[in-house]
Amino acid sequence: MNIKNNITNLRLNLPTGCKLIAVSKTHPAPLIQEAYDAGQRIFGENKVQELERKYQELPKDIEWHMIGHLQSNKVKYIAPFVALIHSVDSLKLLQEINKQGEKANRIIPCLLQIHIAEEETKFGFSDEEVLELLKDESLLKLHHIKIKGLMGMATFTSNTEQIRKEFKHLKTLYGKIKALSLPATVEMSELSMGMSSDYGIAIEEGSTMIRVGSSIFGTRH
């Protein structure tokens, strides 16, 4: 598995404006360092403890993204340094991120996770819930967060038509929200969708961030 070649090949196929997030969860620091040495600067983790440990161990100019389900009681550990939280799935979580952002004296960028898959196991807002949230006046009081866009995970299936339909749906919702009169805490500039198995379709459907692990690092350790 040549990490440098994998990153180079992925980058060649990325359209302008689409960022590559190297999903480094479960991979040891030396492999992440190898990706870093190949020029990769954005890494995604899905467990707070692991993210915090790797932040301490690795170069400080890495942009760390939290891509896994985040519990409110864990926000405080990553609030001082996290570059983007992809997986915000409730107002309560937003309020906690805001509270910890205030303590850390910074504005924490977030994405709202939308449930687009057919599997019940995935987290996220429904379309109706996210539209209601964006009308909620309590958002105006959250001065230490910035909602930058949406994130979604397609159904884990080999049916590419279904995957495309789900990504298309998310892009349509993104466009619909972008056209609304939004509170100052919200700007729609990022659409995080696509993983190792389906990022090609996600890019075609307008993703601005793909989250790729096994196509860079190989199978998990």
Secondary structure as the mmCIF struct_conf table of DSSP 4:
data_model
#
loop_
_struct_conf.conf_type_id
_struct_conf.id
_struct_conf.beg_label_comp_id
_struct_conf.beg_label_asym_id
_struct_conf.beg_label_seq_id
_struct_conf.end_label_comp_id
_struct_conf.end_label_asym_id
_struct_conf.end_label_seq_id
HELX_RH_AL_P HELX_RH_AL_P1 ILE A 3 LEU A 12
TURN_TY1_P TURN_TY1_P1 ASN A 13 ASN A 13
HELX_LH_PP_P HELX_LH_PP_P1 LEU A 14 PRO A 15
TURN_TY1_P TURN_TY1_P2 THR A 16 GLY A 17
STRN STRN1 LYS A 19 VAL A 23
TURN_TY1_P TURN_TY1_P3 LYS A 25 THR A 26
HELX_RH_AL_P HELX_RH_AL_P2 ALA A 29 ASP A 37
TURN_TY1_P TURN_TY1_P4 ALA A 38 GLY A 39
STRN STRN2 ILE A 42 GLU A 45
BEND BEND1 ASN A 46 ASN A 46
HELX_RH_AL_P HELX_RH_AL_P3 VAL A 48 GLU A 57
BEND BEND2 LEU A 58 LEU A 58
TURN_TY1_P TURN_TY1_P5 LYS A 60 ASP A 61
STRN STRN3 GLU A 63 MET A 66
BEND BEND3 GLY A 68 GLY A 68
HELX_RH_3T_P HELX_RH_3T_P1 SER A 72 LYS A 74
HELX_RH_AL_P HELX_RH_AL_P4 VAL A 75 ILE A 78
TURN_TY1_P TURN_TY1_P6 ALA A 79 PHE A 81
BEND BEND4 ALA A 83 ALA A 83
STRN STRN4 LEU A 84 VAL A 88
HELX_RH_AL_P HELX_RH_AL_P5 LEU A 91 LYS A 103
TURN_TY1_P TURN_TY1_P7 ALA A 104 ASN A 105
BEND BEND5 ARG A 106 ARG A 106
HELX_LH_PP_P HELX_LH_PP_P2 ILE A 107 ILE A 107
STRN STRN5 ILE A 108 ILE A 114
BEND BEND6 ALA A 117 GLU A 118
TURN_TY1_P TURN_TY1_P8 GLU A 120 THR A 121
STRN STRN6 PHE A 125 PHE A 125
HELX_RH_AL_P HELX_RH_AL_P6 ASP A 127 LYS A 135
HELX_RH_3T_P HELX_RH_3T_P2 GLU A 137 LYS A 141
TURN_TY1_P TURN_TY1_P9 HIS A 143 HIS A 144
STRN STRN7 ILE A 145 GLY A 152
BEND BEND7 PHE A 156 SER A 158
HELX_RH_AL_P HELX_RH_AL_P7 THR A 160 LYS A 178
TURN_TY1_P TURN_TY1_P10 ALA A 179 ALA A 179
BEND BEND8 LEU A 180 LEU A 180
TURN_TY1_P TURN_TY1_P11 ALA A 184 THR A 185
STRN STRN8 VAL A 186 SER A 192
TURN_TY1_P TURN_TY1_P12 SER A 196 ASP A 198
HELX_RH_AL_P HELX_RH_AL_P8 TYR A 199 GLU A 204
TURN_TY1_P TURN_TY1_P13 GLU A 205 GLY A 206
BEND BEND9 THR A 208 THR A 208
STRN STRN9 MET A 209 VAL A 212
BEND BEND10 GLY A 213 GLY A 213
HELX_RH_AL_P HELX_RH_AL_P9 SER A 214 PHE A 217
BEND BEND11 THR A 219 THR A 219
#
